Amino acid sequence: MTRSLLDLFPSLVRRDRASLTATLIAPPIALAVAILLNLLLSVAIDRDPATVLHAMLLEPFLSRASFSEVLLKTGPLLLIAQGLAIGFRARVFNIGAEGQFVLGAIFASAIPVWFPQATGGWIWPSMLLLGAVGGALWASIAAFWRVRLNANEILVSLMLSLVAIQFLYFLLLGPWKDPNGFNFPQSVLFQYDAMVPTLIPGTRVNVSLLLAFAASLAAWVFMQKSFMGYTLQVGGMAPRAARYAGFSEGRAIWLSLLIGGFAAGLAGAAEVAGPLGQLQRSIPTGYGYAAIIVAYLGALHPLGIVVSSLVMAVIYIGGDNAMVSANLPIAVVRVFQGVLLLSYLIAVSFVRYRLAWPTAARNPT
């Protein structure tokens, strides 16, 4: 009998039960593969791999200043990733956290921009709350289009990020531009009471890191202990069963996107009220996109995301170090992040599936 060419290659067959050991070692294997490929890329562009490895993975831990910057970046990555992971587990893919992060920064900045002389301990908590609301409102646009018009939330949320950035530029080049800022596209400097309190003296680490850890605990309780979290997980794993049980798909979409937007907006507010101290054109930092990698590298589990956010923060700071000490292009750092996600997706595929080789064809007698 004649066989097609595709019959000569193995196919993926879903395993009856994924191994817990394989699930746990998949992220470290993916990280090791990504590091190896990054070193090979460094050799290909004529960079010393030993210097690159030392700068990217060791230097962030060798000084108090460097490690404090790692903790500083861990906060927003952890916040955004925990919010996104809830939606991802419900199969609601919010790819627009970057725009929600920007809107959170804009909403939070409204208080010190409009009331620069205001004082009191109420200012920075109000900024964080207002920023979180701004991120949720921006995400609600994607939720409305998905539920009412059946638009793809991936495309809508992603395109809204571009709109958010243009809105930021409009404000900083127009009504919110600092008149004494030497024509730079930035807002006025925020007053002292508009700044999030420092957590570790002598560093830029602030209490938003504690908020990120509190959000991680809340995410675990919500997904593991609450009925609503259970409905989201069922809707993601078995949509037909969820509909049969009467779980509302529209409610799951709204809740997933609002939670993701709330977390991203909170992170954006903490960014302008923390290390920046003003609204700047450089506020789109890429945290919203990097948090997608963080969420998946942490296996969409709150505890795993805590670890993966620390790993990604190390890559951020290590990449900055490597650009200085090893003359490494910024593109290589971004390739490293992408390869890390790709390596993890491949690794987890072999955790959930196995290769099934075709049986040899037999000619009829």
C-alpha positions, 0 to 999 in steps of 0.5 A: 500500500502507498504511504504518504510522506507524513506517515514516515514521521512521528506524531504527538499523542497526549499522555494519560497523565503528566509526570509531576517530576517532568513538570517540575524540571521542565522550566530549569531545562528550558532555562538551561537550553536558552542559556546555551543557545544565548552563549552560542549566539554570543560566539556567533557575533564575536562576543566572549561567552564567559564574559556574557555569562558572568555579566548576565547571570552572576553580576546581578547577585554580586552586589547589594545595588545590583540585587536591589535592582533585581528586586525592583524589577521583580515587583511589576513583573510579578504583579502583571504575570499573576494577573495574566495567569488567571486569564490564561488558565481560563483560556482568555489571552490578554496580550495587552498588559503593556497598554494597561500598564501605561494607562495605570501610570497615566491614571495614577499621574493625574493626581500629582499633575493636577494637584502638585501642591497637595500633601498627605499620606493619602496621595500615593495609596490613591494613586495606586488605586486609581492606576489599578482602576485605569488598567481595568477600564482599559482591559474592559474595552477588550472584554466588551468587544470579545463578549458583545462582538465576538472579537478576538481578545488577543488582537484587540488587547494588543492593538489597544496597547499601541493606542495607549502609547500614543495617548501617553505621547499626546499627554507628554507633548501637550497638556501634561508637559512640564513647562520647566522641563527644558522641552523634554516629553515628561510631566512635572516631578511628583511631590514627596507624598506622591512617592511610594515609601522605600522598603529597603533603605539606600535602594529604590526597592519600595513597598510595591514589592510587598504588594506583588507578593500579597497579590501572589497569595491572593491569586493562589487563594482565588484559583485554589480555594474560591468557587469563581476560580474553580469555574475559570479553571473548568472553563479553560480545561473543559469549555463544553463541561463548563457550559453544561454546568451553567458557568457563564463564559461571558462572566469568565471573560470579563473577570479574567480581563479585568483582573489582568488589567487591574494588576497591570494598572497597579504595576504601572502606577507603582512604576511612576510613583516609585523609581521614576517619580514622574510620567515619562515617555519611556514608561512602556518598559516591555514589562507587559510582554515579558510578564507573558513569558514569566507567567508561562515559565511559572507554569501559570501557578502562583508559586512558580510565577514568583520564581520565574519573575525573579529569573526574568528580573535577573535577565533584565539586570544582567542584560543591562550589565552585559550591554556595558561589560560585554558590548552585547546588543540589546537585541540579543537580550530580547532574543534570549527572552523569546528563546526562553519562552520557546524552550519552555513551550517545547519542554512542556509539550513533551511533558504532556505529549509523547512521540508515537512512531508509525508502525511499519507498513505491511503489504497484503499477501 
